[in-house]
Amino acid sequence: MIHWVARETIKNYTRVALIKTGAYDPLPYEGFARKTADVFGLKYEVLPGSLALLKKLLHGPWDKDFVVAEPGTEITREMFIL
């Protein structure tokens, strides 16, 4: 039953990926990630990444990468379309 729930949860996933941002050592997580990929028949990848978007979220500037809405503003799908 638990395996079925896990499969249903990730049924639309195609890969397990570790993102190398330089914020952590991915080596301790590689074994778990590879095993998870194997168990569920997914591709395993290590991808380059960045913390730049997270830093901008926390410290600004909130530029074109963000949708900024005033309190009480209705959030619509069109706000996210470039």
Number of C-alpha atoms within 10 A of each C-alpha: 6 7 10 8 10 11 14 10 10 12 10 8 11 13 16 19 16 18 15 15 14 11 10 9 10 15 9 9 10 16 11 11 19 17 14 16 18 13 11 17 12 17 14 18 15 13 10 10 12 12 12 9 13 10 11 14 14 9 9 11 11 13 10 8 12 14 10 12 10 7 6 6 8 8 12 8 6 7 12 10 6 6
